[in-house]
Every structure is written in C-alpha cells, then in structure tokens.
Amino acid sequence: MANGHQNRLFGKRAQEHIIILASGDKIRHMTVKPWMAALVFCFVGVAVIGYLLATSYLVLRDDLIGATMARQARMQHDYEDRIAALRAQVDRVTSRQLLDQQLVEEKVDKLMEQQMALSSRHGKLGSLLDRAESSGLMDRSSPVQSYAPEATGKRASLSGGVKAIENLLAGTAPAETADASTHGDVGLRETIADHADRIFSKVTSSLKNIEQDQRMRVEQLTEDAGETADAIAGVLKRVGVRMPAAPVAASDDSAVGGPLLAPESEDQFDASLARLDGALNRLDMARDTVEKLPFRNPAAGKEITSPFGNRMDPFIGRLALHSGMDFRFAPGEKVLATAPGRVTAAGWTGGYGNMVEVDHGDGIATRYGHLSQILVKIGDTVQTNGTVGLAGSTGRSTGTHLHYEVRKDGEPIDPMHFITAGLKLASYIH
C-alpha cells in the first residue's frame, strides 16, 4: 500500500524494470526502479558534458592563450604609448620653458645694452644741455629729461620692468602668473611668455618715448642755436664784420692706411647730438666774436654833443668830417673801454690831445680822445669796461668831453652802427 501510494505521489505510476541475469542454473534478477535510472542518466550526462568540455579546452587552449597574450601585449603597448606621450609632453614643456628663459635672457641683455647706451649718452647730453642752458636756449624751469637712470619716472619704470624680468628668470611669478597657473599648463605658458612680452614691450615703448622726446628737444635746441647764430651773423655782416669759419682739425695723411671697409652705421641720436654740438659751437663762436668787438655804448645815458659825419668845424667855421662821436663828460670822470683788446697807442696825438687806441682784432680798433689823464700804456691788455683814462679837454676841444672813434682797417666808421648793433645783439648775448 505504501509503495503504491509512493508510486502515485507525482502522477502516473512508473513501470519498474526487472533485469534478469542467468548463468547456468543460477538465475538472478534486479529490479530497476525509476529513480535509479534517473540517477544513472544524470551521471552519464555529467560525464558527457565533462568530456565535451575537456575536449573543447584541449582544442581551443592555444587560441585562448594567444588571445590572452595578445590582449596583454595590447595593454602593454597602450601603456607604453601613454608613457611616451607623457614624456614627449614633459620634453615639450621643458623645451618651451628653456626657450622662454633663453628669449627672456636675450631681451634682458638687449635692455641692458640699451641702458648702457643711455647712460653713455647721458654724459654727452648733460654737457650739451649745460651749454644750451648757459647760452639761454632753455629755461631752468623746464629742463630736458635726463637719461640718468635715477632722473625720471620713465627710467624708474625701466628699473621696475627689469626687476620684474629678473623675477621671472628667478622663477618668481607675479600675481597674474600665480592666478593664471590654476587654469592649467596652457595658462602658465601663456603667462610666462606673454607677461614677459608685455613687460618688454612696455619698457621698450617707454625707452622709445624718452628717446623720441629727447631727440625732438635736441633738434629744437639745434634749430634755436642755429637761428641765433644766423641772427648774430646777420647783424655782424651789416657792420662789416664776418664771423670766422669753424675750425677744421688738420689731418696728416702721410702715414695712414688700411683696408677699405664700409662705414659704420651712425646712430641717429648721436648724429643729432653732433648737430647740436656743432650749432652750439657756432653760436659760441658768434658770441665770442661779439664779445671781443666794441658793440657797447662808451657813455650810456650821456648826452651826444656831436655825431659822426660832416659838420661845421667849431674852430675854422667850415664843413669838415667828424671821425667819431662826442659825449659830454664831467672833468676827471672815468673813460671805459667798450671791448677787450691790446693798447696800441697811449699819449699825446695831435688834435686828439691825450688819446688811447685799443686794437680789438679783425681790423677793428677804438680811440678815446681829449683825456685829461691816461691810465694805461702801450702793450697793456684791457678788458671790457676797463678804465683807460679820465675825461678832459685836451687837444682841439671846446670843453670836457669824450671823443670816441671806431676804425675798421684804419678807416673811421660811424660808432653808432656798432652801438645800434649792440642793442640788437644784447638779446642774443644775454
């Protein structure tokens, strides 16, 4: 009953199989129950599956191993490629930094050369500006900017720019660089290169502006000096005096030589300084010429009692040439020389009475007549406003006065021409 219930438990009743084994007279039988058949079938299935898997592994083992090795080789190549790319990137960054540093150092060297050039120019320019200032061509209240490194704000900005560049070379990045470095390698490279370029551009522009301002001012001073020299030369020409030619250094070509080479390019600023120097030399020469000639009034503020030219002679009552100008003086009043020179006559000279003659060079001489006393002797050197004697009334004279003459190559000329010219030259001399 129990077996019947068990066989029917899961549905249709399974048929049991009996295996009979006969061996001679012996007969044996074995009942094969369903669960035993199922178990055997499972074992057989597992064995078949294992056999198939083992066979597949043996057949496909080489392919699997090759695929695994190929995958590992690909991974290794990928890693090597990434490492090579990183190395190349590091090399590029290092090369860029070295190149940037080299460029910065070259620019610093150029700036140092410019600074040295500016410093060397400062000495030349300073002496020329002193001469121009002493010549009255520029006011002390508005001097030309100096090239001295500590003189101007622009030169101070140059020092600041060089300091910033030195900080870059030392690896100290400015605030802009520190901020930009947070954005990656590109921002850092742009900051190092572009920031340095901006610094150099600013400094170079500042130097160019200073040099341009200096050059314009130097050219203006050159023009002013030339115009003043021309004006003085024009006044001198009207009174018959020519300015001496500029001295030319004598050259001895008897023992010189060498290969023929192209001349060095002349710096424009140095050329402008040379032109200013030449204009100042010409102006100094013109003023020296004026200073040594009798353009001053021998009796400023005194009454002219008789001008130069034909007049009725007070002694003979007929027309005669008066070769000088007469100025009213008090007896014993000092008579002053109108220009520096050498005394060529000092004594009694006919109608002049006591007379002093002073040679001023270039064929120009002055005479001081009717003196009561002579205070110089022949060969003495007198300076402008130096006393030559005391006023009197010696010789052909009707009263105490000074007879003043100006002679050119021994011929008397109107002293008023020189006195008038002196008034015009006063604005150029002082």
C-alpha positions in Angstrom: 0.0 0.0 0.0 2.7 2.3 0.9 4.6 1.6 -2.4 1.5 2.1 -4.3 1.0 5.5 -2.7 4.6 6.5 -3.3 4.4 5.5 -7.0 1.3 7.6 -7.4 2.5 10.5 -5.5 3.8 12.6 -8.5 1.3 11.5 -11.1 1.2 8.4 -13.3 2.6 5.3 -11.8 6.0 4.5 -13.3 6.7 1.0 -14.5 9.5 -0.8 -12.8 12.0 -2.7 -14.9 13.5 -6.0 -13.9 16.8 -7.1 -15.2 17.3 -10.9 -15.2 20.7 -12.4 -15.3 21.0 -16.2 -16.0 24.3 -18.0 -15.5 23.9 -21.7 -15.8 21.5 -22.9 -13.4 21.6 -19.7 -11.5 19.1 -17.1 -12.3 19.3 -13.6 -10.7 17.1 -10.6 -11.2 17.4 -7.0 -10.3 14.6 -4.6 -10.2 15.5 -1.2 -11.7 13.5 1.4 -10.1 12.8 4.8 -11.8 15.0 6.8 -9.5 17.9 4.6 -10.2 17.5 5.1 -13.9 17.3 8.8 -13.4 20.5 8.8 -11.3 22.4 6.8 -13.9 21.2 9.1 -16.6 22.5 12.1 -14.7 25.9 10.6 -14.2 26.1 9.8 -17.9 25.1 13.3 -18.8 27.6 14.8 -16.5 30.3 12.6 -17.9 29.4 13.5 -21.5 29.4 17.2 -20.7 32.8 16.9 -18.9 34.2 15.0 -21.8 33.0 17.6 -24.3 34.3 20.5 -22.1 37.7 18.8 -21.8 37.8 18.2 -25.5 36.9 21.8 -26.3 39.5 23.1 -23.9 42.2 20.9 -25.4 41.2 22.1 -28.9 40.8 25.8 -28.1 43.5 26.1 -25.5 46.1 27.6 -27.9 43.6 30.1 -29.2 42.7 31.2 -25.7 46.2 31.6 -24.6 47.1 33.5 -27.8 44.2 35.9 -27.3 45.1 36.4 -23.7 48.7 37.2 -24.6 47.6 39.5 -27.5 45.3 41.3 -25.1 48.2 41.7 -22.6 50.5 42.9 -25.4 47.9 45.5 -26.5 47.6 46.7 -22.9 51.4 46.9 -22.6 51.6 48.9 -25.9 48.9 51.2 -24.8 50.7 51.9 -21.5 54.0 52.4 -23.3 52.3 54.8 -25.8 50.8 56.8 -22.9 54.2 56.9 -21.2 55.9 58.0 -24.4 53.2 60.7 -24.9 53.7 61.9 -21.3 57.5 62.0 -21.8 57.0 63.9 -25.0 54.7 66.4 -23.3 57.2 66.8 -20.5 60.0 67.4 -23.0 57.9 70.0 -24.9 57.1 71.8 -21.6 60.8 71.7 -20.6 61.9 72.8 -24.0 59.3 75.6 -24.0 60.5 76.8 -20.6 64.1 76.7 -21.7 63.3 78.6 -24.9 61.2 81.2 -23.0 64.1 81.6 -20.5 66.6 82.0 -23.3 64.4 84.6 -25.0 63.9 86.4 -21.8 67.6 86.4 -21.1 68.3 87.7 -24.6 65.8 90.5 -24.2 67.3 91.4 -20.8 70.7 91.6 -22.4 69.3 93.9 -25.1 67.7 96.1 -22.4 71.0 96.2 -20.5 72.7 97.3 -23.7 70.1 100.0 -24.2 70.6 101.1 -20.6 74.4 101.3 -21.1 73.9 103.2 -24.3 71.5 105.6 -22.5 74.0 106.0 -19.7 76.8 106.8 -22.1 74.6 109.3 -23.9 73.7 111.0 -20.6 77.3 112.3 -20.2 77.3 113.8 -23.7 73.8 115.2 -23.4 74.4 116.6 -20.0 77.3 118.7 -21.1 75.4 119.9 -24.2 72.4 120.8 -22.1 74.6 122.8 -19.7 76.0 124.7 -22.7 72.5 125.3 -24.1 71.3 126.5 -20.7 74.2 128.8 -20.3 73.5 130.1 -23.8 70.0 131.0 -22.8 68.4 128.5 -25.2 66.4 126.6 -22.4 64.8 127.6 -19.2 65.9 126.0 -15.9 62.2 125.6 -15.0 61.6 123.1 -17.9 64.8 121.1 -18.4 65.1 118.3 -20.9 64.5 115.0 -19.4 67.8 113.3 -18.4 69.0 109.9 -19.4 70.3 109.2 -16.0 68.9 106.0 -14.6 67.5 107.8 -11.5 66.4 111.0 -13.1 62.9 110.4 -14.3 59.8 108.3 -13.7 60.2 106.7 -17.0 63.7 105.5 -16.1 62.2 104.3 -12.8 59.7 102.3 -14.8 62.5 100.8 -16.7 64.1 99.7 -13.4 60.8 98.1 -12.4 60.5 96.3 -15.7 64.0 94.9 -15.4 63.2 93.8 -11.8 60.1 92.0 -12.9 62.0 90.3 -15.7 64.7 89.2 -13.1 61.9 87.8 -11.0 60.7 85.8 -14.0 64.2 84.4 -14.5 64.5 83.5 -10.9 61.2 81.6 -11.0 59.2 84.1 -9.0 56.0 84.5 -10.9 54.0 87.7 -10.4 50.4 87.8 -9.1 49.0 87.4 -12.6 51.1 84.3 -13.1 50.0 82.7 -9.8 46.4 83.3 -10.6 46.7 82.0 -14.2 48.6 78.9 -13.1 45.4 77.5 -11.6 43.9 77.1 -15.1 46.5 74.5 -16.3 49.7 74.3 -18.2 48.4 76.4 -21.2 47.6 79.3 -18.9 51.0 79.1 -17.3 52.8 79.0 -20.6 50.8 82.0 -21.8 51.5 83.9 -18.6 55.3 83.3 -18.6 55.7 84.2 -22.3 53.0 86.8 -22.8 53.6 88.5 -19.5 57.3 88.8 -20.3 56.5 90.1 -23.7 54.2 92.7 -22.2 56.9 93.8 -19.8 59.5 94.1 -22.6 57.0 95.9 -24.9 56.2 98.4 -22.2 59.8 99.0 -21.3 60.8 99.3 -24.9 58.0 101.7 -25.6 59.0 103.8 -22.6 62.6 103.9 -23.9 61.4 104.9 -27.4 59.2 107.6 -26.0 62.0 109.0 -23.9 64.4 108.9 -26.8 61.9 110.5 -29.1 61.2 113.3 -26.6 64.9 113.8 -26.2 65.5 113.8 -29.9 62.7 116.3 -30.6 64.1 118.6 -27.8 67.7 118.3 -29.1 66.5 119.1 -32.6 64.6 122.1 -31.3 67.7 123.3 -29.4 69.8 122.8 -32.5 67.4 124.8 -34.5 67.3 127.6 -31.9 71.1 127.7 -31.7 71.4 127.8 -35.5 68.8 130.6 -35.8 70.5 132.6 -33.0 73.9 132.2 -34.6 72.5 133.2 -38.0 70.9 136.3 -36.5 74.2 137.3 -34.9 76.0 136.7 -38.1 73.5 138.9 -39.9 74.0 141.8 -37.5 77.8 141.4 -37.8 77.6 141.4 -41.5 75.7 144.7 -41.6 78.5 146.4 -39.7 81.1 144.8 -42.0 82.3 142.1 -39.6 82.3 138.4 -40.8 82.2 135.5 -38.4 85.3 133.3 -38.6 84.9 129.9 -40.2 84.6 126.9 -37.9 88.0 125.4 -37.2 88.7 122.1 -39.0 91.1 119.7 -37.5 94.2 119.3 -39.6 94.9 115.7 -40.7 98.2 114.2 -41.6 97.8 111.7 -44.4 101.5 110.9 -44.8 101.4 107.8 -42.6 97.9 106.2 -42.7 96.4 103.2 -44.4 94.2 100.1 -44.0 91.6 98.1 -46.0 88.7 99.9 -47.5 85.6 99.0 -45.5 82.0 100.2 -45.4 81.5 102.9 -42.7 79.7 102.0 -39.5 76.1 103.0 -39.3 75.7 106.2 -37.4 73.3 106.3 -34.6 70.6 108.9 -35.2 70.6 110.2 -31.7 74.4 110.5 -31.7 74.1 112.3 -35.0 71.5 114.7 -33.5 73.9 115.3 -30.6 76.7 116.0 -33.1 74.5 118.5 -34.9 73.6 120.2 -31.6 77.3 120.4 -30.6 78.1 122.0 -34.0 75.3 124.5 -33.6 76.4 125.4 -30.1 80.0 125.7 -31.3 78.8 128.1 -34.0 76.7 130.1 -31.5 79.6 130.3 -29.0 81.9 131.5 -31.9 79.4 134.1 -32.8 79.1 135.3 -29.2 82.8 135.3 -28.7 83.1 137.5 -31.8 80.5 139.9 -30.4 82.2 139.9 -27.0 85.6 141.0 -28.3 84.3 143.8 -30.6 83.2 147.3 -29.5 79.4 147.0 -29.6 78.8 148.7 -26.2 78.0 152.3 -25.6 81.1 154.1 -24.2 78.8 156.6 -22.4 75.4 155.1 -21.8 72.9 157.7 -20.7 75.1 160.6 -21.5 74.4 163.4 -24.0 75.8 163.1 -27.5 77.2 166.6 -28.3 78.4 165.8 -31.8 77.6 162.8 -34.0 79.8 161.1 -36.7 79.9 162.7 -40.1 80.3 166.1 -41.8 79.8 169.2 -39.6 80.8 172.8 -39.2 84.1 172.8 -37.6 83.9 174.8 -34.3 87.4 176.2 -34.9 87.6 177.1 -38.6 83.8 177.5 -39.2 83.6 175.4 -42.3 82.4 171.9 -43.2 84.7 169.1 -42.1 84.5 165.4 -41.3 84.0 164.5 -37.7 85.5 161.0 -37.5 83.8 160.0 -34.2 81.2 160.8 -31.7 81.4 163.3 -28.8 79.8 162.6 -25.4 79.5 165.1 -22.6 81.6 164.1 -19.6 82.4 165.6 -16.2 86.0 166.5 -15.7 88.0 163.6 -14.3 85.2 161.1 -15.0 86.4 157.6 -15.8 86.5 156.5 -19.5 85.8 152.8 -20.0 86.8 150.5 -22.9 83.9 149.2 -24.9 85.6 145.8 -25.6 88.7 143.8 -24.6 91.9 144.4 -26.6 95.5 145.5 -26.6 96.6 149.1 -26.2 98.5 150.2 -29.4 98.7 153.9 -28.6 98.7 155.9 -25.4 99.9 159.5 -25.4 99.6 162.9 -27.0 98.3 162.6 -30.6 97.8 166.0 -32.3 94.2 167.2 -32.2 93.1 164.2 -30.1 95.2 165.6 -27.2 95.8 162.7 -24.8 94.5 159.7 -26.7 94.3 155.9 -26.2 93.9 153.4 -29.0 92.8 149.8 -28.4 93.1 147.1 -31.0 90.3 144.5 -30.8 91.3 142.2 -33.6 89.8 141.6 -37.0 91.0 145.1 -38.1 88.7 146.8 -35.5 90.1 149.5 -33.2 88.7 152.2 -30.9 90.1 155.6 -29.9 89.4 157.6 -26.8 90.5 161.3 -27.2 90.8 164.5 -25.2 91.7 162.6 -22.0 92.9 164.6 -19.0 95.0 161.6 -17.9 96.0 158.3 -19.4 95.9 155.3 -17.1 97.3 152.6 -19.5 100.4 152.2 -21.6 101.2 150.7 -24.9 101.1 146.9 -24.8 98.7 146.7 -21.9 95.7 144.4 -22.2 92.4 145.9 -21.2 89.1 144.2 -20.6 85.6 145.3 -21.3 84.7 148.3 -19.1 88.3 148.6 -18.1 89.4 152.2 -17.3 91.7 153.6 -20.0 91.8 157.2 -18.7 90.0 160.2 -17.3 87.8 162.6 -19.3 89.2 166.0 -20.1 89.5 168.7 -22.8 93.0 168.3 -24.2 93.8 168.9 -27.9 91.2 170.5 -30.3 88.4 170.7 -27.8 85.9 173.3 -26.7 85.1 171.6 -23.3 85.3 168.5 -21.3 84.0 165.6 -23.3 85.0 162.2 -24.8 85.8 161.8 -28.4 85.1 158.2 -29.3 86.0 156.6 -32.6 85.6 153.1 -34.2 88.0 152.3 -37.0 87.9 149.4 -39.5 91.2 148.6 -41.2 92.4 152.1 -40.2 89.3 153.9 -41.7 86.8 155.6 -39.3 83.3 154.3 -39.4 80.2 155.6 -37.6 80.3 154.3 -34.0 76.5 154.5 -33.9 76.4 151.5 -36.2 78.2 149.4 -33.6 76.2 150.8 -30.7 72.9 150.1 -32.5 74.1 146.6 -33.5 75.0 146.1 -29.8 71.4 146.9 -28.8 70.2 144.3 -31.2 72.8 141.7 -30.1 72.1 142.2 -26.4 69.0 139.9 -26.6 71.2 137.2 -28.2 74.2 137.6 -25.9 72.5 137.8 -22.5 
